[in-house]
Amino acid sequence: MADLQSRLSQLSPEKRRLLERRLAQKDRAHDPGPAPTKAPDTPAAAELPDLSVFFFSADARAEAARAYDFLIEAARLADRLRFKAIWTPERHFEDFGGLYPNPSVLNAALARETRHLGLRAGSTVLPLHGPVRVAEEWALVDNLSGGRVGLSFATGWHDRDYVIRPENYADRRELMFRGIEQVRALWRGETVPIPGVGGREVPVRTLPRPIQPELPVWVTASSERTWRRAAAMGANILTSLIGITFEQLTESIHRYRQERAQNGFDPTTGVVTVMVHTFVGENEAETREMVRDPMKSYLSQFVAQLGSMAASPQGSAETEDLDSVLEFAFARYFDHFSLLGTADKCARVLAKLSKAGADEAACLIDFGLAPETVLTGLERLAAIRGGVEVGSDRVGSSV
């Protein structure tokens, strides 16, 4: 994704097309071709990472009530299929992800709709809220869910998000890491000094008390320094394959585990969760065509919301060139860095994640396919790890 952003902002249309042709030739040279329906080296379920479900809808303009019905139905199904967790983000003022301004409120609802599924924020923008509110709200959700909460923390994507807490923007990174330690202490029941009126420190002990004695904590990381800080404090990692290769992911995880050990933490206990777009179909070619337009639209919105894509007149050379770059980006992502395709292909990608050292694949499923199609794909995904058979009756369907 970072490469796509750079090409769009720096290269001329001619250079973009040349780069596309060269990379396409390179991909063809390394492309093993379509996998057989029953590959003899398909990994065993025990060799694969845990599976969770991740929501990060690209279109907040859709009917909100319908979108939330879809999320709740997916959560019920993932709960029954024994997925590890469901993740929901915190986003503000953007169509891309804007259905999710408050993960604690959403997960309070999911707590009453599920029985086993972990309920996780991916991610809570801690400097927008402060440690006291986060500890209070999520302790409540922990009680409602019977102790199934987990949080990943982030600094946020946009400066305009900080209209909520503009005074925190400049020092947001340090406020996040300092706040994580305060949230952990409050979660354990400790009294923490918090600045009050006039700067006077007030000793605070939050209520209600959560069910889990320790809060499961992730840090959303893309840079190596964030990986290192997370390792040094014993936090888990939430990351993605955006802009990196499997080799780079392997190196980052190796350094992360070394850093954990150097800071006195068991290097084997840190959980590395990798976000990856997911739809498991029955036929590779049909699945490619099914997900092509939704994924290209998703990629386009991802880049646009970063502010790196200038508007082009409809039908211009720039628009046509942009479509060719998006097509190329989709092809690379589909072929190499996603769980889009048949069960055999997805099992092999999951095995590559496991070999890289990842513990969990967080499956982004709401990128534009019809809800019923997504739910069927979720059943096929579960079957890779020995879940229930596709087509089994669903519980409480409302989609």
C-alpha positions in Angstrom: 0.0 0.0 0.0 2.9 2.4 0.8 4.3 1.5 -2.7 1.0 2.3 -4.3 0.8 5.6 -2.5 4.3 6.6 -3.6 3.6 5.7 -7.3 0.5 7.8 -7.4 2.1 10.9 -5.8 5.5 10.8 -7.5 5.6 9.0 -10.8 4.5 10.3 -14.2 1.8 8.2 -16.1 4.5 6.9 -18.4 6.8 5.8 -15.6 3.9 4.2 -13.7 3.0 2.1 -16.8 6.7 1.1 -17.2 6.9 0.1 -13.5 3.7 -1.9 -13.8 5.0 -3.9 -16.8 8.3 -4.7 -15.1 6.7 -5.8 -11.8 4.1 -7.8 -13.7 6.9 -9.6 -15.6 8.7 -10.3 -12.3 5.5 -11.7 -10.7 4.9 -14.0 -13.7 8.4 -15.3 -13.4 7.7 -16.3 -9.8 4.1 -17.3 -10.1 3.6 -21.0 -9.4 0.3 -21.0 -11.2 -3.1 -22.0 -9.9 -3.0 -24.7 -7.1 -4.7 -28.0 -7.6 -8.0 -28.5 -5.9 -6.5 -31.0 -3.4 -2.9 -30.0 -3.0 -0.8 -32.7 -1.4 1.1 -30.3 0.7 -1.9 -28.4 2.1 -1.0 -27.6 5.8 -2.7 -29.4 8.7 -5.0 -27.2 10.8 -2.6 -27.6 13.8 0.1 -25.7 11.7 -2.1 -22.7 11.1 -2.4 -19.5 13.2 -5.6 -18.7 15.2 -8.3 -16.9 13.2 -10.2 -13.8 14.2 -12.6 -11.6 12.3 -11.9 -7.9 11.6 -14.4 -5.2 10.6 -13.2 -2.0 8.9 -15.9 -1.1 6.4 -14.8 1.2 3.6 -18.3 2.8 3.2 -19.9 4.7 6.1 -22.5 6.1 3.7 -24.2 2.7 3.6 -27.4 2.4 5.7 -25.9 2.2 9.3 -28.6 0.0 10.8 -28.2 -2.6 8.0 -24.4 -2.5 8.4 -24.6 -3.1 12.2 -27.1 -6.0 11.6 -24.5 -7.6 9.4 -21.7 -7.1 12.0 -23.9 -8.7 14.7 -24.8 -11.6 12.5 -21.1 -12.2 11.6 -20.2 -12.0 15.3 -22.8 -14.6 16.1 -21.6 -16.9 13.4 -17.9 -16.4 14.3 -18.8 -17.2 17.9 -20.5 -20.4 16.9 -17.6 -21.4 14.6 -15.2 -20.7 17.5 -13.1 -18.0 16.0 -10.7 -16.4 18.4 -12.1 -12.9 18.5 -13.8 -10.0 16.6 -12.0 -6.7 16.2 -13.6 -3.3 15.6 -11.7 -0.1 14.9 -12.1 3.5 16.1 -12.4 6.0 13.2 -13.7 9.5 13.0 -15.1 11.8 10.3 -14.2 9.4 7.4 -16.3 7.2 5.1 -13.4 4.7 5.3 -14.2 3.1 8.7 -16.5 5.8 9.9 -19.2 3.3 11.0 -17.0 2.7 14.1 -16.4 5.8 16.1 -16.6 4.0 19.5 -15.5 0.3 19.8 -16.5 0.1 23.5 -20.1 0.9 22.7 -20.2 -1.5 19.9 -18.6 -4.3 21.9 -21.1 -3.7 24.7 -23.7 -4.8 22.2 -21.7 -7.7 21.0 -21.1 -8.9 24.5 -24.8 -9.8 24.8 -24.9 -11.4 21.3 -21.9 -13.8 21.8 -20.7 -16.3 24.4 -17.1 -17.3 23.5 -15.7 -14.7 21.1 -13.0 -12.4 22.3 -14.1 -8.7 22.0 -11.3 -6.5 20.9 -10.7 -2.9 19.9 -8.5 -2.6 16.8 -7.7 0.0 17.8 -8.5 2.4 20.6 -7.0 5.8 20.0 -5.9 6.3 23.6 -4.9 10.0 23.5 -8.4 11.0 22.4 -9.9 9.5 25.6 -7.4 9.2 28.4 -6.7 6.2 30.6 -9.5 6.7 33.1 -12.4 6.6 30.6 -10.8 3.6 28.7 -10.4 1.6 31.9 -13.9 2.4 33.1 -15.7 1.7 29.8 -13.9 -1.5 28.9 -14.1 -2.9 32.5 -17.9 -2.6 32.0 -17.7 -4.5 28.7 -15.5 -7.1 30.4 -18.3 -7.7 32.9 -21.0 -7.8 30.3 -19.0 -10.3 28.3 -17.9 -12.5 31.1 -14.2 -11.5 30.8 -13.6 -11.5 27.0 -12.1 -8.0 26.4 -8.8 -7.2 24.7 -7.5 -3.8 23.4 -5.1 -2.7 20.8 -3.9 0.9 21.3 -3.0 3.4 18.6 -2.2 7.1 18.1 -4.8 7.6 15.3 -4.4 8.4 11.6 -5.5 12.0 11.1 -4.8 15.3 12.9 -8.4 16.3 12.4 -9.4 13.5 14.7 -7.9 15.5 17.4 -10.6 18.1 17.4 -11.8 15.8 20.2 -8.6 16.4 22.3 -6.5 19.0 20.3 -4.1 19.5 23.2 -2.9 15.9 23.0 -1.9 15.8 19.3 1.7 17.0 19.5 2.7 14.5 22.2 0.3 11.7 21.1 2.9 9.0 20.8 4.3 9.4 24.3 0.8 9.9 25.7 -0.3 6.6 24.2 2.5 4.6 25.7 2.3 6.3 29.1 -1.5 5.9 29.0 -1.2 2.2 28.3 0.7 1.6 31.6 -1.9 3.7 33.4 -4.8 1.7 31.9 -3.1 -1.5 33.0 -2.6 -0.3 36.5 -6.2 0.9 36.8 -7.4 -2.4 35.4 -5.4 -4.2 38.1 -7.2 -2.1 40.8 -4.3 0.1 41.6 -4.7 3.8 42.6 -3.2 6.0 39.9 -2.4 9.8 40.3 -4.2 11.6 37.5 -3.9 15.4 36.8 -7.1 17.2 37.9 -8.4 20.7 38.1 -5.6 23.3 38.3 -3.0 20.6 37.6 -3.4 19.0 41.0 -3.0 15.3 41.0 -6.0 13.2 42.1 -5.6 9.6 43.3 -8.0 7.5 41.1 -9.2 3.9 41.4 -11.7 3.0 38.7 -15.0 1.0 38.9 -16.4 -1.4 38.0 -13.8 -3.9 38.7 -13.2 -6.1 35.5 -13.4 -9.9 35.5 -10.0 -10.4 34.0 -7.2 -9.6 36.5 -4.9 -8.4 33.6 -6.0 -6.6 30.5 -4.8 -8.3 27.2 -3.0 -5.4 25.5 -1.9 -5.1 21.8 -0.1 -2.1 20.2 -1.0 -1.3 16.6 2.4 -1.2 14.9 3.8 -0.5 11.5 7.2 1.1 12.3 10.1 -0.8 13.9 10.3 1.6 16.7 6.7 0.9 17.7 7.4 -2.8 17.5 10.3 -2.3 19.9 8.4 -0.1 22.4 5.6 -2.7 22.4 8.0 -5.5 23.0 9.8 -3.6 25.8 6.5 -3.2 27.7 5.4 -6.8 27.1 2.5 -5.9 24.8 1.2 -7.9 21.9 1.3 -6.7 18.3 -1.4 -5.9 15.8 0.0 -5.3 12.3 -0.6 -5.9 8.7 1.0 -7.0 5.4 0.6 -3.4 4.0 3.8 -2.4 2.3 5.9 -5.3 3.5 6.9 -8.8 2.4 6.7 -12.0 4.4 10.4 -11.9 4.8 10.2 -8.4 6.4 7.4 -9.7 8.6 9.5 -12.6 9.7 12.4 -10.2 10.6 10.1 -7.9 12.6 8.7 -10.8 14.6 12.1 -12.2 15.3 13.4 -8.8 16.5 10.2 -8.4 18.6 10.7 -11.7 20.4 14.4 -10.9 21.0 13.4 -7.5 22.4 10.8 -9.1 24.7 13.4 -11.5 26.1 15.9 -8.6 26.7 13.2 -6.8 28.7 12.5 -9.8 30.9 9.4 -11.1 29.1 8.9 -14.6 27.8 9.6 -14.2 24.1 7.1 -17.0 23.2 4.1 -15.5 24.9 3.7 -12.3 22.9 0.9 -12.6 20.4 1.5 -11.2 16.9 -1.8 -10.6 15.1 -1.7 -9.8 11.4 -4.6 -8.2 9.6 -5.4 -9.6 6.1 -8.3 -9.3 3.7 -10.3 -12.5 3.5 -12.8 -14.3 1.4 -12.7 -18.1 0.8 -14.4 -19.2 -2.4 -14.9 -22.4 -4.2 -13.1 -21.5 -7.5 -10.0 -19.4 -7.8 -10.9 -17.6 -11.1 -14.5 -17.0 -10.0 -13.4 -15.7 -6.6 -10.9 -13.3 -8.2 -13.6 -11.8 -10.4 -16.0 -11.6 -7.4 -13.6 -9.6 -5.2 -11.8 -7.6 -7.9 -14.1 -4.5 -7.9 -14.8 -4.4 -4.2 -11.1 -4.7 -3.4 -10.0 -2.1 -6.0 -12.6 0.3 -4.5 -11.3 -0.5 -1.0 -7.7 0.2 -2.1 -8.7 3.4 -3.7 -10.5 4.6 -0.6 -7.6 3.6 1.6 -5.2 5.8 -0.4 -7.7 8.7 -0.8 -8.3 8.9 3.0 -4.5 9.3 3.5 -4.8 12.4 1.5 -2.3 11.3 -1.1 -4.6 11.0 -4.1 -5.5 14.1 -6.1 -8.9 14.2 -7.7 -8.9 13.7 -11.5 -11.5 14.6 -14.1 -13.6 11.6 -15.1 -12.2 9.9 -18.2 -8.9 11.7 -18.1 -5.5 10.0 -18.7 -4.8 10.3 -15.0 -8.0 8.4 -14.1 -7.2 5.7 -16.6 -3.7 5.4 -15.3 -4.9 5.2 -11.7 -7.2 2.3 -12.6 -4.3 0.4 -14.1 -2.2 1.0 -10.9 -5.2 -0.2 -8.8 -5.6 -3.2 -11.0 -1.9 -4.0 -10.6 -2.1 -3.5 -6.8 -5.1 -5.8 -6.6 -3.4 -8.5 -8.6 -0.3 -8.5 -6.3 -2.5 -8.4 -3.2 -4.8 -11.2 -4.4 -2.0 -13.5 -5.5 0.5 -13.0 -2.6 -0.7 -11.1 0.5 -4.4 -12.0 1.1 -6.7 -14.8 2.2 -8.7 -14.3 -1.0 -9.2 -17.5 -3.0 -9.8 -21.2 -2.5 -9.5 -23.0 0.8 -6.2 -24.6 -0.4 -4.7 -21.3 -1.4 -5.7 -19.6 1.9 -4.4 -22.5 4.0 -1.0 -22.1 2.3 -1.0 -18.3 3.0 -2.0 -19.0 6.6 0.9 -21.5 6.8 3.3 -18.7 5.5 2.0 -16.4 8.3 2.6 -19.1 10.9 6.1 -19.8 9.5 6.8 -16.0 9.7 6.0 -16.3 13.4 2.5 -14.8 13.5 0.1 -16.3 16.1 -3.2 -15.0 14.7 -4.7 -13.9 11.4 -7.3 -11.1 11.8 -9.5 -11.6 8.8 -10.9 -8.4 7.2 -14.2 -9.5 5.8 -16.4 -6.3 5.2 -14.7 -4.9 2.1 -17.8 -4.7 -0.1 -19.2 -8.2 -0.8 -22.8 -9.0 0.0 -23.4 -10.0 3.6 -24.7 -13.5 2.8 -21.7 -14.1 0.6 -19.3 -13.0 3.3 -21.0 -15.3 5.9 -20.7 -18.3 3.6 -17.0 -17.5 3.0 -16.6 -17.3 6.8 -17.9 -20.9 7.1 -15.4 -22.0 4.5 -12.6 -20.3 6.4 -13.6 -22.0 9.6 -13.6 -25.4 7.8 -9.8 -24.9 7.1 -9.2 -25.3 10.8 -11.8 -28.0 11.2 -14.9 -25.9 11.9 -18.4 -26.9 11.1 -19.4 -27.8 7.5 -20.4 -25.1 5.1 -24.2 -24.6 4.8 -25.0 -25.6 8.4 -27.9 -23.8 10.1 -27.0 -20.4 11.5 -28.1 -19.0 14.8 -30.3 -16.0 14.9 -29.9 -14.9 11.3 -31.0 -11.3 10.8 -29.1 -10.4 7.6 
